[in-house]
């Protein structure tokens, strides 16, 4: 059980992605049938934003600001003031994610684009660390690395789908 808890907490980006999908599935299960594609995309996108951006980045804020030594060890880095900077940036992304949960398209665009720049930059940094210094710590080369690529990809796909359905007048 301890190993499972460590996995869930240590791979929080995957955990919150899965929880967002489960929340969307529960929300969709309660909707009247037949489900319109726009409804499915709306629920998937809303819950993705709440969990993968809002809650996940808040978790990252807490982790880096209040448990900086632990965060640094998990990533395979030395503790530095950078921890607090990453944490406060994460807090900003978190707030935008919470606002975008049921917000408009502009807010949702901001909630995808800002964190995507951060996450894709982090993924590039992880690749550099893996190649240059052979840092294969779980917080550098594990699930976190893959979600640094996957979360922006999912966000952009959902953003595009919502935009496309809105332009078609789908409800």
FIKOLZA-1660 file (N, C-alpha, C; in steps of 0.1 Angstrom, whole numbers, plus 5000, padded with zeros to 4 digits):
% residues 171
   i   px   py   pz ch aa at
   1 5008 4988 5000  A  X  N
   1 5000 5000 5000  A  X CA
   1 5009 5013 5000  A  X  C
   2 5020 5012 5007  A  X  N
   2 5029 5023 5008  A  X CA
   2 5035 5027 4994  A  X  C
   3 5038 5016 4986  A  X  N
   3 5043 5018 4973  A  X CA
   3 5033 5025 4964  A  X  C
   4 5020 5021 4965  A  X  N
   4 5010 5027 4957  A  X CA
   4 5008 5042 4961  A  X  C
   5 5008 5045 4973  A  X  N
   5 5007 5059 4978  A  X CA
   5 5018 5067 4973  A  X  C
   6 5030 5062 4974  A  X  N
   6 5042 5069 4968  A  X CA
   6 5041 5071 4953  A  X  C
   7 5036 5061 4946  A  X  N
   7 5034 5062 4932  A  X CA
   7 5024 5073 4928  A  X  C
   8 5013 5073 4935  A  X  N
   8 5002 5082 4933  A  X CA
   8 5007 5097 4936  A  X  C
   9 5013 5099 4947  A  X  N
   9 5018 5112 4951  A  X CA
   9 5030 5116 4943  A  X  C
  10 5039 5107 4940  A  X  N
  10 5051 5111 4932  A  X CA
  10 5048 5113 4918  A  X  C
  11 5038 5107 4912  A  X  N
  11 5034 5109 4898  A  X CA
  11 5021 5117 4897  A  X  C
  12 5020 5128 4905  A  X  N
  12 5007 5135 4906  A  X CA
  12 5002 5140 4893  A  X  C
  13 5010 5143 4883  A  X  N
  13 5005 5147 4870  A  X CA
  13 4996 5137 4864  A  X  C
  14 5001 5124 4864  A  X  N
  14 4993 5113 4859  A  X CA
  14 4981 5111 4868  A  X  C
  15 4982 5111 4881  A  X  N
  15 4971 5109 4890  A  X CA
  15 4960 5119 4887  A  X  C
  16 4963 5132 4886  A  X  N
  16 4953 5142 4884  A  X CA
  16 4947 5141 4870  A  X  C
  17 4955 5137 4860  A  X  N
  17 4949 5135 4847  A  X CA
  17 4939 5124 4847  A  X  C
  18 4942 5113 4854  A  X  N
  18 4932 5102 4855  A  X CA
  18 4920 5106 4863  A  X  C
  19 4922 5113 4874  A  X  N
  19 4911 5118 4882  A  X CA
  19 4902 5127 4874  A  X  C
  20 4908 5136 4865  A  X  N
  20 4900 5144 4856  A  X CA
  20 4892 5136 4847  A  X  C
  21 4897 5126 4841  A  X  N
  21 4890 5117 4832  A  X CA
  21 4878 5110 4839  A  X  C
  22 4881 5106 4851  A  X  N
  22 4870 5099 4859  A  X CA
  22 4859 5109 4862  A  X  C
  23 4863 5121 4866  A  X  N
  23 4853 5132 4869  A  X CA
  23 4844 5135 4857  A  X  C
  24 4851 5136 4845  A  X  N
  24 4844 5138 4833  A  X CA
  24 4834 5127 4830  A  X  C
  25 4839 5114 4832  A  X  N
  25 4831 5103 4829  A  X CA
  25 4818 5103 4838  A  X  C
  26 4820 5106 4851  A  X  N
  26 4809 5107 4860  A  X CA
  26 4799 5118 4856  A  X  C
  27 4805 5129 4852  A  X  N
  27 4796 5140 4848  A  X CA
  27 4788 5137 4835  A  X  C
  28 4795 5130 4826  A  X  N
  28 4788 5126 4814  A  X CA
  28 4778 5115 4816  A  X  C
  29 4780 5107 4826  A  X  N
  29 4771 5096 4829  A  X CA
  29 4757 5102 4834  A  X  C
  30 4758 5114 4840  A  X  N
  30 4746 5120 4846  A  X CA
  30 4739 5129 4835  A  X  C
  31 4744 5131 4824  A  X  N
  31 4738 5139 4813  A  X CA
  31 4728 5131 4806  A  X  C
  32 4717 5138 4801  A  X  N
  32 4707 5131 4793  A  X CA
  32 4713 5126 4779  A  X  C
  33 4707 5116 4775  A  X  N
  33 4712 5110 4762  A  X CA
  33 4703 5114 4751  A  X  C
  34 4707 5115 4739  A  X  N
  34 4721 5112 4734  A  X CA
  34 4730 5123 4737  A  X  C
  35 4743 5120 4739  A  X  N
  35 4753 5130 4742  A  X CA
  35 4758 5137 4729  A  X  C
  36 4757 5150 4728  A  X  N
  36 4763 5157 4717  A  X CA
  36 4778 5157 4718  A  X  C
  37 4785 5157 4707  A  X  N
  37 4800 5158 4708  A  X CA
  37 4804 5170 4715  A  X  C
  38 4798 5181 4714  A  X  N
  38 4801 5194 4721  A  X CA
  38 4801 5192 4736  A  X  C
  39 4791 5184 4740  A  X  N
  39 4789 5181 4755  A  X CA
  39 4801 5173 4760  A  X  C
  40 4804 5163 4752  A  X  N
  40 4815 5154 4756  A  X CA
  40 4828 5162 4757  A  X  C
  41 4831 5170 4747  A  X  N
  41 4843 5178 4747  A  X CA
  41 4843 5188 4758  A  X  C
  42 4832 5194 4760  A  X  N
  42 4831 5204 4771  A  X CA
  42 4834 5198 4785  A  X  C
  43 4828 5186 4787  A  X  N
  43 4831 5180 4800  A  X CA
  43 4845 5175 4801  A  X  C
  44 4850 5169 4791  A  X  N
  44 4864 5164 4791  A  X CA
  44 4874 5176 4793  A  X  C
  45 4871 5187 4786  A  X  N
  45 4880 5198 4787  A  X CA
  45 4879 5205 4801  A  X  C
  46 4867 5207 4806  A  X  N
  46 4865 5214 4818  A  X CA
  46 4872 5206 4830  A  X  C
  47 4870 5193 4830  A  X  N
  47 4876 5185 4841  A  X CA
  47 4891 5183 4839  A  X  C
  48 4896 5183 4827  A  X  N
  48 4910 5183 4824  A  X CA
  48 4916 5196 4830  A  X  C
  49 4910 5207 4827  A  X  N
  49 4915 5220 4832  A  X CA
  49 4915 5221 4847  A  X  C
  50 4904 5216 4853  A  X  N
  50 4903 5216 4868  A  X CA
  50 4914 5207 4874  A  X  C
  51 4915 5195 4869  A  X  N
  51 4925 5186 4876  A  X CA
  51 4939 5187 4871  A  X  C
  52 4941 5187 4857  A  X  N
  52 4955 5187 4852  A  X CA
  52 4962 5200 4852  A  X  C
  53 4954 5211 4853  A  X  N
  53 4960 5224 4854  A  X CA
  53 4958 5230 4868  A  X  C
  54 4945 5232 4872  A  X  N
  54 4942 5238 4885  A  X CA
  54 4948 5230 4897  A  X  C
  55 4944 5218 4899  A  X  N
  55 4948 5211 4911  A  X CA
  55 4962 5206 4909  A  X  C
  56 4966 5201 4898  A  X  N
  56 4980 5196 4896  A  X CA
  56 4990 5207 4898  A  X  C
  57 4988 5219 4893  A  X  N
  57 4998 5230 4895  A  X CA
  57 4997 5235 4909  A  X  C
  58 4986 5234 4916  A  X  N
  58 4985 5238 4930  A  X CA
  58 4994 5228 4938  A  X  C
  59 4992 5215 4935  A  X  N
  59 5000 5205 4942  A  X CA
  59 5015 5208 4939  A  X  C
  60 5019 5212 4927  A  X  N
  60 5033 5215 4924  A  X CA
  60 5037 5227 4932  A  X  C
  61 5029 5237 4933  A  X  N
  61 5032 5249 4941  A  X CA
  61 5035 5245 4955  A  X  C
  62 5026 5237 4962  A  X  N
  62 5029 5233 4975  A  X CA
  62 5042 5225 4976  A  X  C
  63 5044 5215 4967  A  X  N
  63 5055 5207 4967  A  X CA
  63 5068 5215 4967  A  X  C
  64 5069 5224 4957  A  X  N
  64 5081 5232 4955  A  X CA
  64 5084 5243 4966  A  X  C
  65 5073 5249 4971  A  X  N
  65 5074 5260 4980  A  X CA
  65 5076 5254 4995  A  X  C
  66 5068 5245 4999  A  X  N
  66 5068 5240 5012  A  X CA
  66 5076 5228 5015  A  X  C
  67 5079 5220 5004  A  X  N
  67 5087 5208 5005  A  X CA
  67 5099 5208 4995  A  X  C
  68 5105 5220 4994  A  X  N
  68 5115 5222 4984  A  X CA
  68 5127 5212 4984  A  X  C
  69 5131 5208 4996  A  X  N
  69 5142 5199 4997  A  X CA
  69 5138 5185 4991  A  X  C
  70 5126 5181 4995  A  X  N
  70 5121 5168 4989  A  X CA
  70 5119 5169 4974  A  X  C
  71 5113 5180 4969  A  X  N
  71 5111 5182 4955  A  X CA
  71 5124 5181 4948  A  X  C
  72 5134 5188 4953  A  X  N
  72 5148 5188 4946  A  X CA
  72 5154 5174 4946  A  X  C
  73 5153 5167 4956  A  X  N
  73 5158 5153 4956  A  X CA
  73 5151 5144 4947  A  X  C
  74 5138 5146 4946  A  X  N
  74 5129 5138 4937  A  X CA
  74 5133 5140 4922  A  X  C
  75 5136 5153 4919  A  X  N
  75 5140 5157 4905  A  X CA
  75 5155 5153 4903  A  X  C
  76 5162 5152 4913  A  X  N
  76 5177 5149 4911  A  X CA
  76 5185 5162 4911  A  X  C
  77 5180 5172 4917  A  X  N
  77 5187 5185 4917  A  X CA
  77 5191 5189 4931  A  X  C
  78 5199 5199 4932  A  X  N
  78 5202 5205 4946  A  X CA
  78 5192 5215 4948  A  X  C
  79 5189 5217 4961  A  X  N
  79 5179 5227 4965  A  X CA
  79 5184 5241 4962  A  X  C
  80 5175 5250 4957  A  X  N
  80 5180 5263 4954  A  X CA
  80 5167 5272 4955  A  X  C
  81 5170 5285 4954  A  X  N
  81 5158 5295 4954  A  X CA
  81 5149 5293 4942  A  X  C
  82 5154 5285 4932  A  X  N
  82 5146 5282 4920  A  X CA
  82 5133 5275 4924  A  X  C
  83 5134 5267 4935  A  X  N
  83 5122 5259 4939  A  X CA
  83 5110 5268 4942  A  X  C
  84 5113 5279 4949  A  X  N
  84 5102 5289 4952  A  X CA
  84 5097 5296 4939  A  X  C
  85 5106 5298 4929  A  X  N
  85 5102 5304 4917  A  X CA
  85 5093 5295 4909  A  X  C
  86 5096 5282 4908  A  X  N
  86 5088 5272 4901  A  X CA
  86 5075 5271 4908  A  X  C
  87 5075 5271 4922  A  X  N
  87 5063 5271 4929  A  X CA
  87 5053 5282 4927  A  X  C
  88 5059 5294 4927  A  X  N
  88 5050 5306 4925  A  X CA
  88 5044 5306 4911  A  X  C
  89 5053 5302 4901  A  X  N
  89 5048 5301 4887  A  X CA
  89 5036 5291 4886  A  X  C
  90 5038 5280 4893  A  X  N
  90 5028 5269 4894  A  X CA
  90 5015 5275 4900  A  X  C
  91 5016 5283 4910  A  X  N
  91 5004 5289 4916  A  X CA
  91 4997 5297 4906  A  X  C
  92 5004 5305 4898  A  X  N
  92 4997 5313 4888  A  X CA
  92 4990 5305 4878  A  X  C
  93 4996 5294 4873  A  X  N
  93 4990 5285 4864  A  X CA
  93 4978 5278 4870  A  X  C
  94 4979 5275 4883  A  X  N
  94 4968 5269 4890  A  X CA
  94 4956 5278 4890  A  X  C
  95 4958 5290 4894  A  X  N
  95 4947 5299 4895  A  X CA
  95 4940 5301 4881  A  X  C
  96 4947 5302 4870  A  X  N
  96 4942 5303 4857  A  X CA
  96 4934 5290 4854  A  X  C
  97 4939 5278 4858  A  X  N
  97 4932 5266 4855  A  X CA
  97 4919 5265 4863  A  X  C
  98 4918 5270 4875  A  X  N
  98 4906 5270 4883  A  X CA
  98 4896 5280 4876  A  X  C
  99 4901 5291 4871  A  X  N
  99 4892 5301 4865  A  X CA
  99 4887 5295 4851  A  X  C
 100 4895 5287 4845  A  X  N
 100 4891 5282 4832  A  X CA
 100 4882 5270 4832  A  X  C
 101 4880 5264 4844  A  X  N
 101 4872 5252 4846  A  X CA
 101 4858 5254 4839  A  X  C
 102 4851 5265 4842  A  X  N
 102 4839 5268 4836  A  X CA
 102 4839 5281 4829  A  X  C
 103 4851 5285 4825  A  X  N
 103 4853 5298 4819  A  X CA
 103 4852 5298 4804  A  X  C
 104 4853 5309 4798  A  X  N
 104 4852 5311 4783  A  X CA
 104 4864 5306 4776  A  X  C
 105 4863 5306 4762  A  X  N
 105 4873 5301 4754  A  X CA
 105 4887 5308 4756  A  X  C
 106 4886 5322 4757  A  X  N
 106 4899 5329 4759  A  X CA
 106 4906 5325 4772  A  X  C
 107 4899 5323 4783  A  X  N
 107 4905 5319 4795  A  X CA
 107 4910 5305 4794  A  X  C
 108 4903 5296 4786  A  X  N
 108 4908 5283 4784  A  X CA
 108 4920 5282 4776  A  X  C
 109 4921 5291 4766  A  X  N
 109 4933 5292 4758  A  X CA
 109 4945 5296 4767  A  X  C
 110 4943 5306 4775  A  X  N
 110 4954 5310 4785  A  X CA
 110 4958 5298 4794  A  X  C
 111 4948 5290 4798  A  X  N
 111 4950 5279 4807  A  X CA
 111 4958 5268 4801  A  X  C
 112 4957 5267 4787  A  X  N
 112 4965 5257 4780  A  X CA
 112 4979 5262 4776  A  X  C
 113 4979 5274 4770  A  X  N
 113 4991 5279 4764  A  X CA
 113 5002 5282 4774  A  X  C
 114 4999 5289 4785  A  X  N
 114 5009 5292 4795  A  X CA
 114 5015 5280 4801  A  X  C
 115 5007 5271 4807  A  X  N
 115 5013 5258 4812  A  X CA
 115 5020 5250 4802  A  X  C
 116 5015 5250 4789  A  X  N
 116 5022 5242 4779  A  X CA
 116 5036 5247 4777  A  X  C
 117 5038 5260 4776  A  X  N
 117 5051 5266 4775  A  X CA
 117 5060 5262 4786  A  X  C
 118 5055 5262 4798  A  X  N
 118 5063 5258 4810  A  X CA
 118 5066 5243 4809  A  X  C
 119 5056 5235 4806  A  X  N
 119 5058 5220 4806  A  X CA
 119 5067 5216 4795  A  X  C
 120 5066 5221 4783  A  X  N
 120 5074 5217 4772  A  X CA
 120 5089 5222 4775  A  X  C
 121 5090 5234 4781  A  X  N
 121 5103 5238 4785  A  X CA
 121 5109 5229 4795  A  X  C
 122 5101 5225 4805  A  X  N
 122 5106 5215 4815  A  X CA
 122 5110 5202 4809  A  X  C
 123 5102 5197 4799  A  X  N
 123 5106 5185 4792  A  X CA
 123 5119 5186 4785  A  X  C
 124 5122 5198 4779  A  X  N
 124 5135 5200 4772  A  X CA
 124 5146 5200 4783  A  X  C
 125 5143 5206 4794  A  X  N
 125 5153 5206 4805  A  X CA
 125 5155 5191 4810  A  X  C
 126 5145 5184 4811  A  X  N
 126 5147 5170 4815  A  X CA
 126 5155 5162 4805  A  X  C
 127 5152 5164 4792  A  X  N
 127 5160 5157 4782  A  X CA
 127 5175 5161 4783  A  X  C
 128 5178 5174 4785  A  X  N
 128 5191 5178 4787  A  X CA
 128 5198 5172 4799  A  X  C
 129 5191 5171 4810  A  X  N
 129 5196 5165 4822  A  X CA
 129 5199 5150 4820  A  X  C
 130 5190 5143 4813  A  X  N
 130 5192 5129 4810  A  X CA
 130 5205 5127 4801  A  X  C
 131 5206 5135 4791  A  X  N
 131 5218 5134 4782  A  X CA
 131 5231 5139 4789  A  X  C
 132 5231 5151 4794  A  X  N
 132 5243 5157 4798  A  X CA
 132 5248 5152 4812  A  X  C
 133 5239 5149 4821  A  X  N
 133 5244 5145 4834  A  X CA
 133 5238 5131 4839  A  X  C
 134 5232 5125 4829  A  X  N
 134 5226 5111 4832  A  X CA
 134 5217 5111 4844  A  X  C
 135 5208 5122 4845  A  X  N
 135 5199 5123 4856  A  X CA
 135 5186 5115 4852  A  X  C
 136 5185 5103 4857  A  X  N
 136 5173 5095 4855  A  X CA
 136 5165 5094 4868  A  X  C
 137 5165 5104 4876  A  X  N
 137 5157 5104 4888  A  X CA
 137 5142 5104 4884  A  X  C
 138 5133 5098 4892  A  X  N
 138 5119 5097 4888  A  X CA
 138 5113 5110 4885  A  X  C
 139 5117 5121 4892  A  X  N
 139 5111 5134 4889  A  X CA
 139 5117 5141 4877  A  X  C
 140 5127 5134 4871  A  X  N
 140 5133 5140 4859  A  X CA
 140 5130 5132 4847  A  X  C
 141 5131 5119 4848  A  X  N
 141 5129 5110 4836  A  X CA
 141 5118 5100 4837  A  X  C
 142 5110 5101 4848  A  X  N
 142 5099 5092 4849  A  X CA
 142 5086 5097 4843  A  X  C
 143 5075 5094 4850  A  X  N
 143 5061 5097 4845  A  X CA
 143 5060 5112 4843  A  X  C
 144 5067 5120 4852  A  X  N
 144 5066 5135 4851  A  X CA
 144 5071 5139 4837  A  X  C
 145 5082 5133 4832  A  X  N
 145 5087 5137 4818  A  X CA
 145 5076 5135 4808  A  X  C
 146 5070 5123 4808  A  X  N
 146 5060 5120 4798  A  X CA
 146 5047 5129 4799  A  X  C
 147 5043 5132 4811  A  X  N
 147 5032 5141 4812  A  X CA
 147 5035 5156 4809  A  X  C
 148 5048 5159 4810  A  X  N
 148 5053 5172 4805  A  X CA
 148 5050 5174 4790  A  X  C
 149 5050 5163 4783  A  X  N
 149 5047 5163 4769  A  X CA
 149 5032 5160 4767  A  X  C
 150 5026 5151 4774  A  X  N
 150 5013 5147 4772  A  X CA
 150 5002 5157 4776  A  X  C
 151 5004 5164 4787  A  X  N
 151 4994 5173 4792  A  X CA
 151 4992 5185 4782  A  X  C
 152 5003 5191 4777  A  X  N
 152 5001 5201 4766  A  X CA
 152 4994 5195 4754  A  X  C
 153 4998 5183 4750  A  X  N
 153 4992 5177 4738  A  X CA
 153 4977 5176 4740  A  X  C
 154 4973 5170 4751  A  X  N
 154 4959 5168 4754  A  X CA
 154 4952 5182 4754  A  X  C
 155 4958 5191 4761  A  X  N
 155 4952 5205 4762  A  X CA
 155 4949 5211 4748  A  X  C
 156 4960 5210 4739  A  X  N
 156 4958 5216 4726  A  X CA
 156 4948 5209 4718  A  X  C
 157 4947 5195 4719  A  X  N
 157 4937 5188 4712  A  X CA
 157 4923 5192 4717  A  X  C
 158 4921 5193 4730  A  X  N
 158 4908 5197 4735  A  X CA
 158 4904 5211 4731  A  X  C
 159 4914 5220 4732  A  X  N
 159 4912 5234 4728  A  X CA
 159 4908 5234 4713  A  X  C
 160 4914 5227 4705  A  X  N
 160 4911 5227 4690  A  X CA
 160 4897 5221 4688  A  X  C
 161 4894 5210 4695  A  X  N
 161 4881 5204 4693  A  X CA
 161 4870 5214 4697  A  X  C
 162 4872 5220 4709  A  X  N
 162 4862 5230 4713  A  X CA
 162 4860 5241 4704  A  X  C
 163 4871 5246 4699  A  X  N
 163 4870 5258 4689  A  X CA
 163 4863 5253 4676  A  X  C
 164 4867 5241 4671  A  X  N
 164 4861 5236 4659  A  X CA
 164 4846 5234 4661  A  X  C
 165 4842 5228 4672  A  X  N
 165 4828 5225 4674  A  X CA
 165 4820 5238 4675  A  X  C
 166 4826 5248 4682  A  X  N
 166 4819 5261 4683  A  X CA
 166 4818 5268 4670  A  X  C
 167 4828 5267 4661  A  X  N
 167 4827 5273 4648  A  X CA
 167 4817 5267 4639  A  X  C
 168 4814 5254 4642  A  X  N
 168 4804 5246 4634  A  X CA
 168 4790 5249 4640  A  X  C
 169 4789 5256 4652  A  X  N
 169 4777 5258 4658  A  X CA
 169 4771 5246 4665  A  X  C
 170 4780 5237 4669  A  X  N
 170 4776 5224 4676  A  X CA
 170 4772 5228 4690  A  X  C
 171 4762 5221 4695  A  X  N
 171 4758 5224 4709  A  X CA
 171 4758 5211 4717  A  X  C
% end
